[in-house]
Amino acid sequence: MMYVIGEQQQNSFLKQLKQVGEASNKWEMYFEDPVTGQEWMTYYPYSEMHGGGPRLLRHKQVPTPSREWARICLDSPEKDDAIGLAIDMSLLTEEVETILDYVEANLHLLVRDSVRLFLEHLRPKDKRVIIGKTFNEVKASHEEYTDLMRRIGKLAQNI
């Protein structure tokens, strides 16, 4: 288990952990499992939403490279791992192509329900910079983003 999504599940799990710190902006809090030593963190991945949006609880350190992170979460029977990965990857748009390549190449090894949940919740943020770009540069960037969204949809249909 790398993620805990639901508020009730988080609150229950947090009772077992010891708070060891927080970020200066108060949007991230750090915890340690006194039994296993595993470090956890809570944060608000959609901080632009009113009240910071829903809180996410996950391991503080995530595996690298991102393919390993995906392997762990998409090979897990825990639905929270697939959803949590999708939320994090939605914010790390630059990693999405790598993750999709991994999923396509290893679909036969992964938990299909986890992959399905991941794709259903994957909504890469459009972080394209358009200020100072020419019309053709903006158009090409938009087409890249549109192609990425189509690729996610097509992969989801084939699961």
ChimeraX commands (.cxc) that place a marker at each C-alpha (Angstrom):
marker #1 position 0.00,0.00,0.00 radius 0.5
marker #1 position 1.48,3.28,-1.15 radius 0.5
marker #1 position -1.60,5.53,-1.00 radius 0.5
marker #1 position -4.63,6.03,1.25 radius 0.5
marker #1 position -7.37,8.04,-0.48 radius 0.5
marker #1 position -10.61,8.27,1.51 radius 0.5
marker #1 position -10.85,10.78,4.38 radius 0.5
marker #1 position -12.13,8.23,6.91 radius 0.5
marker #1 position -9.46,5.70,5.92 radius 0.5
marker #1 position -6.81,8.41,6.14 radius 0.5
marker #1 position -7.93,9.56,9.58 radius 0.5
marker #1 position -7.94,5.99,10.85 radius 0.5
marker #1 position -4.49,5.28,9.39 radius 0.5
marker #1 position -3.03,8.58,10.64 radius 0.5
marker #1 position -3.90,7.57,14.22 radius 0.5
marker #1 position -1.27,4.84,13.88 radius 0.5
marker #1 position 1.43,7.27,12.71 radius 0.5
marker #1 position 3.57,9.82,14.51 radius 0.5
marker #1 position 3.74,13.33,13.05 radius 0.5
marker #1 position 7.38,14.28,12.51 radius 0.5
marker #1 position 7.11,17.58,10.65 radius 0.5
marker #1 position 5.34,19.85,8.23 radius 0.5
marker #1 position 6.22,22.08,5.32 radius 0.5
marker #1 position 6.50,25.79,6.02 radius 0.5
marker #1 position 3.45,26.40,3.83 radius 0.5
marker #1 position 1.37,23.96,5.97 radius 0.5
marker #1 position 0.13,22.14,2.83 radius 0.5
marker #1 position 2.29,19.09,3.55 radius 0.5
marker #1 position 2.59,17.15,6.80 radius 0.5
marker #1 position 5.08,14.36,7.44 radius 0.5
marker #1 position 4.57,11.22,9.47 radius 0.5
marker #1 position 6.41,8.06,10.44 radius 0.5
marker #1 position 5.03,4.62,11.15 radius 0.5
marker #1 position 6.52,3.78,14.57 radius 0.5
marker #1 position 6.36,0.04,13.81 radius 0.5
marker #1 position 7.86,-0.09,10.29 radius 0.5
marker #1 position 9.71,3.23,10.08 radius 0.5
marker #1 position 7.93,3.99,6.79 radius 0.5
marker #1 position 7.65,7.73,6.14 radius 0.5
marker #1 position 4.30,9.09,4.98 radius 0.5
marker #1 position 3.03,12.48,3.96 radius 0.5
marker #1 position -0.28,14.22,3.51 radius 0.5
marker #1 position -0.63,16.91,0.88 radius 0.5
marker #1 position -3.19,18.64,-1.29 radius 0.5
marker #1 position -2.49,17.89,-4.94 radius 0.5
marker #1 position -5.26,20.20,-6.14 radius 0.5
marker #1 position -4.31,23.17,-4.01 radius 0.5
marker #1 position -5.92,25.55,-6.51 radius 0.5
marker #1 position -9.34,24.23,-5.39 radius 0.5
marker #1 position -11.26,25.91,-2.58 radius 0.5
marker #1 position -9.87,24.72,0.74 radius 0.5
marker #1 position -6.99,22.98,-1.02 radius 0.5
marker #1 position -9.15,20.21,-2.49 radius 0.5
marker #1 position -9.03,16.63,-1.20 radius 0.5
marker #1 position -6.07,15.52,0.91 radius 0.5
marker #1 position -3.88,12.68,-0.29 radius 0.5
marker #1 position -1.83,10.38,1.96 radius 0.5
marker #1 position 1.09,8.47,0.46 radius 0.5
marker #1 position 4.62,7.28,1.10 radius 0.5
marker #1 position 6.88,10.29,1.40 radius 0.5
marker #1 position 9.49,8.85,-0.95 radius 0.5
marker #1 position 8.26,7.48,-4.24 radius 0.5
marker #1 position 10.22,4.97,-6.30 radius 0.5
marker #1 position 12.32,6.15,-9.19 radius 0.5
marker #1 position 12.27,5.93,-12.09 radius 0.5
marker #1 position 8.57,6.62,-12.63 radius 0.5
marker #1 position 8.17,3.23,-14.36 radius 0.5
marker #1 position 9.00,1.54,-11.04 radius 0.5
marker #1 position 6.47,3.75,-9.25 radius 0.5
marker #1 position 3.86,2.71,-11.82 radius 0.5
marker #1 position 4.81,-0.97,-11.54 radius 0.5
marker #1 position 4.31,-0.97,-7.78 radius 0.5
marker #1 position 0.98,0.86,-7.92 radius 0.5
marker #1 position -0.47,-0.94,-10.94 radius 0.5
marker #1 position 0.58,-4.35,-9.69 radius 0.5
marker #1 position -1.19,-3.68,-6.41 radius 0.5
marker #1 position -4.67,-5.00,-5.64 radius 0.5
marker #1 position -5.29,-1.82,-3.59 radius 0.5
marker #1 position -7.49,0.53,-5.64 radius 0.5
marker #1 position -6.10,3.53,-3.74 radius 0.5
marker #1 position -2.66,2.86,-5.24 radius 0.5
marker #1 position -3.96,3.13,-8.81 radius 0.5
marker #1 position -6.04,6.23,-8.05 radius 0.5
marker #1 position -3.23,7.89,-6.11 radius 0.5
marker #1 position -0.76,7.25,-8.92 radius 0.5
marker #1 position -3.22,8.78,-11.39 radius 0.5
marker #1 position -3.59,11.90,-9.23 radius 0.5
marker #1 position 0.17,12.32,-8.89 radius 0.5
marker #1 position 0.79,11.65,-12.59 radius 0.5
marker #1 position -1.94,14.13,-13.52 radius 0.5
marker #1 position 0.29,16.76,-11.91 radius 0.5
marker #1 position 3.51,15.34,-13.42 radius 0.5
marker #1 position 2.38,15.61,-17.02 radius 0.5
marker #1 position 5.95,15.25,-18.27 radius 0.5
marker #1 position 5.99,11.66,-16.89 radius 0.5
marker #1 position 2.70,10.50,-18.42 radius 0.5
marker #1 position 4.14,9.37,-21.78 radius 0.5
marker #1 position 6.73,7.24,-19.96 radius 0.5
marker #1 position 4.03,5.67,-17.79 radius 0.5
marker #1 position 1.77,4.97,-20.77 radius 0.5
marker #1 position 4.69,3.34,-22.61 radius 0.5
marker #1 position 5.28,1.16,-19.56 radius 0.5
marker #1 position 1.59,0.20,-19.25 radius 0.5
marker #1 position 1.30,-0.69,-22.93 radius 0.5
marker #1 position 4.45,-2.84,-22.83 radius 0.5
marker #1 position 3.57,-4.60,-19.58 radius 0.5
marker #1 position -0.21,-4.78,-19.54 radius 0.5
marker #1 position -0.11,-8.58,-19.40 radius 0.5
marker #1 position 1.81,-8.37,-16.09 radius 0.5
marker #1 position -0.32,-5.73,-14.37 radius 0.5
marker #1 position -3.58,-5.94,-12.43 radius 0.5
marker #1 position -6.11,-4.95,-15.10 radius 0.5
marker #1 position -8.58,-3.44,-12.63 radius 0.5
marker #1 position -5.75,-1.26,-11.29 radius 0.5
marker #1 position -4.80,-0.14,-14.79 radius 0.5
marker #1 position -8.46,0.62,-15.56 radius 0.5
marker #1 position -8.81,2.73,-12.41 radius 0.5
marker #1 position -5.54,4.51,-13.14 radius 0.5
marker #1 position -6.67,5.46,-16.65 radius 0.5
marker #1 position -10.13,6.54,-15.44 radius 0.5
marker #1 position -8.55,8.95,-12.93 radius 0.5
marker #1 position -5.61,10.14,-15.04 radius 0.5
marker #1 position -6.26,13.74,-16.04 radius 0.5
marker #1 position -2.93,15.34,-16.99 radius 0.5
marker #1 position -2.87,19.03,-16.28 radius 0.5
marker #1 position -2.30,21.15,-19.32 radius 0.5
marker #1 position 0.82,23.01,-18.19 radius 0.5
marker #1 position 1.77,24.28,-21.61 radius 0.5
marker #1 position 3.37,27.71,-21.56 radius 0.5
marker #1 position 1.82,29.82,-24.29 radius 0.5
marker #1 position 2.98,33.32,-23.38 radius 0.5
marker #1 position 5.61,34.45,-25.85 radius 0.5
marker #1 position 4.88,31.58,-28.25 radius 0.5
marker #1 position 3.89,31.95,-31.87 radius 0.5
marker #1 position 0.52,30.75,-33.07 radius 0.5
marker #1 position 2.11,27.70,-34.73 radius 0.5
marker #1 position 4.01,26.81,-31.53 radius 0.5
marker #1 position 0.82,27.02,-29.47 radius 0.5
marker #1 position -1.05,24.97,-32.07 radius 0.5
marker #1 position 1.65,22.26,-32.08 radius 0.5
marker #1 position 1.68,22.17,-28.29 radius 0.5
marker #1 position -2.10,21.86,-28.20 radius 0.5
marker #1 position -1.96,19.00,-30.70 radius 0.5
marker #1 position 0.61,17.18,-28.52 radius 0.5
marker #1 position -1.65,17.52,-25.49 radius 0.5
marker #1 position -4.72,16.42,-27.47 radius 0.5
marker #1 position -2.80,13.39,-28.78 radius 0.5
marker #1 position -1.85,12.47,-25.20 radius 0.5
marker #1 position -5.49,12.63,-24.08 radius 0.5
marker #1 position -6.55,10.51,-27.08 radius 0.5
marker #1 position -3.88,7.96,-26.25 radius 0.5
marker #1 position -5.18,7.67,-22.68 radius 0.5
marker #1 position -8.75,7.24,-23.96 radius 0.5
marker #1 position -7.77,4.62,-26.53 radius 0.5
marker #1 position -5.77,2.64,-23.98 radius 0.5
marker #1 position -8.69,2.78,-21.54 radius 0.5
marker #1 position -11.04,1.43,-24.20 radius 0.5
marker #1 position -8.73,-1.54,-24.83 radius 0.5
marker #1 position -8.58,-2.65,-21.20 radius 0.5
marker link #1:1,2 radius 0.2
marker link #1:2,3 radius 0.2
marker link #1:3,4 radius 0.2
marker link #1:4,5 radius 0.2
marker link #1:5,6 radius 0.2
marker link #1:6,7 radius 0.2
marker link #1:7,8 radius 0.2
marker link #1:8,9 radius 0.2
marker link #1:9,10 radius 0.2
marker link #1:10,11 radius 0.2
marker link #1:11,12 radius 0.2
marker link #1:12,13 radius 0.2
marker link #1:13,14 radius 0.2
marker link #1:14,15 radius 0.2
marker link #1:15,16 radius 0.2
marker link #1:16,17 radius 0.2
marker link #1:17,18 radius 0.2
marker link #1:18,19 radius 0.2
marker link #1:19,20 radius 0.2
marker link #1:20,21 radius 0.2
marker link #1:21,22 radius 0.2
marker link #1:22,23 radius 0.2
marker link #1:23,24 radius 0.2
marker link #1:24,25 radius 0.2
marker link #1:25,26 radius 0.2
marker link #1:26,27 radius 0.2
marker link #1:27,28 radius 0.2
marker link #1:28,29 radius 0.2
marker link #1:29,30 radius 0.2
marker link #1:30,31 radius 0.2
marker link #1:31,32 radius 0.2
marker link #1:32,33 radius 0.2
marker link #1:33,34 radius 0.2
marker link #1:34,35 radius 0.2
marker link #1:35,36 radius 0.2
marker link #1:36,37 radius 0.2
marker link #1:37,38 radius 0.2
marker link #1:38,39 radius 0.2
marker link #1:39,40 radius 0.2
marker link #1:40,41 radius 0.2
marker link #1:41,42 radius 0.2
marker link #1:42,43 radius 0.2
marker link #1:43,44 radius 0.2
marker link #1:44,45 radius 0.2
marker link #1:45,46 radius 0.2
marker link #1:46,47 radius 0.2
marker link #1:47,48 radius 0.2
marker link #1:48,49 radius 0.2
marker link #1:49,50 radius 0.2
marker link #1:50,51 radius 0.2
marker link #1:51,52 radius 0.2
marker link #1:52,53 radius 0.2
marker link #1:53,54 radius 0.2
marker link #1:54,55 radius 0.2
marker link #1:55,56 radius 0.2
marker link #1:56,57 radius 0.2
marker link #1:57,58 radius 0.2
marker link #1:58,59 radius 0.2
marker link #1:59,60 radius 0.2
marker link #1:60,61 radius 0.2
marker link #1:61,62 radius 0.2
marker link #1:62,63 radius 0.2
marker link #1:63,64 radius 0.2
marker link #1:64,65 radius 0.2
marker link #1:65,66 radius 0.2
marker link #1:66,67 radius 0.2
marker link #1:67,68 radius 0.2
marker link #1:68,69 radius 0.2
marker link #1:69,70 radius 0.2
marker link #1:70,71 radius 0.2
marker link #1:71,72 radius 0.2
marker link #1:72,73 radius 0.2
marker link #1:73,74 radius 0.2
marker link #1:74,75 radius 0.2
marker link #1:75,76 radius 0.2
marker link #1:76,77 radius 0.2
marker link #1:77,78 radius 0.2
marker link #1:78,79 radius 0.2
marker link #1:79,80 radius 0.2
marker link #1:80,81 radius 0.2
marker link #1:81,82 radius 0.2
marker link #1:82,83 radius 0.2
marker link #1:83,84 radius 0.2
marker link #1:84,85 radius 0.2
marker link #1:85,86 radius 0.2
marker link #1:86,87 radius 0.2
marker link #1:87,88 radius 0.2
marker link #1:88,89 radius 0.2
marker link #1:89,90 radius 0.2
marker link #1:90,91 radius 0.2
marker link #1:91,92 radius 0.2
marker link #1:92,93 radius 0.2
marker link #1:93,94 radius 0.2
marker link #1:94,95 radius 0.2
marker link #1:95,96 radius 0.2
marker link #1:96,97 radius 0.2
marker link #1:97,98 radius 0.2
marker link #1:98,99 radius 0.2
marker link #1:99,100 radius 0.2
marker link #1:100,101 radius 0.2
marker link #1:101,102 radius 0.2
marker link #1:102,103 radius 0.2
marker link #1:103,104 radius 0.2
marker link #1:104,105 radius 0.2
marker link #1:105,106 radius 0.2
marker link #1:106,107 radius 0.2
marker link #1:107,108 radius 0.2
marker link #1:108,109 radius 0.2
marker link #1:109,110 radius 0.2
marker link #1:110,111 radius 0.2
marker link #1:111,112 radius 0.2
marker link #1:112,113 radius 0.2
marker link #1:113,114 radius 0.2
marker link #1:114,115 radius 0.2
marker link #1:115,116 radius 0.2
marker link #1:116,117 radius 0.2
marker link #1:117,118 radius 0.2
marker link #1:118,119 radius 0.2
marker link #1:119,120 radius 0.2
marker link #1:120,121 radius 0.2
marker link #1:121,122 radius 0.2
marker link #1:122,123 radius 0.2
marker link #1:123,124 radius 0.2
marker link #1:124,125 radius 0.2
marker link #1:125,126 radius 0.2
marker link #1:126,127 radius 0.2
marker link #1:127,128 radius 0.2
marker link #1:128,129 radius 0.2
marker link #1:129,130 radius 0.2
marker link #1:130,131 radius 0.2
marker link #1:131,132 radius 0.2
marker link #1:132,133 radius 0.2
marker link #1:133,134 radius 0.2
marker link #1:134,135 radius 0.2
marker link #1:135,136 radius 0.2
marker link #1:136,137 radius 0.2
marker link #1:137,138 radius 0.2
marker link #1:138,139 radius 0.2
marker link #1:139,140 radius 0.2
marker link #1:140,141 radius 0.2
marker link #1:141,142 radius 0.2
marker link #1:142,143 radius 0.2
marker link #1:143,144 radius 0.2
marker link #1:144,145 radius 0.2
marker link #1:145,146 radius 0.2
marker link #1:146,147 radius 0.2
marker link #1:147,148 radius 0.2
marker link #1:148,149 radius 0.2
marker link #1:149,150 radius 0.2
marker link #1:150,151 radius 0.2
marker link #1:151,152 radius 0.2
marker link #1:152,153 radius 0.2
marker link #1:153,154 radius 0.2
marker link #1:154,155 radius 0.2
marker link #1:155,156 radius 0.2
marker link #1:156,157 radius 0.2
marker link #1:157,158 radius 0.2
marker link #1:158,159 radius 0.2
view
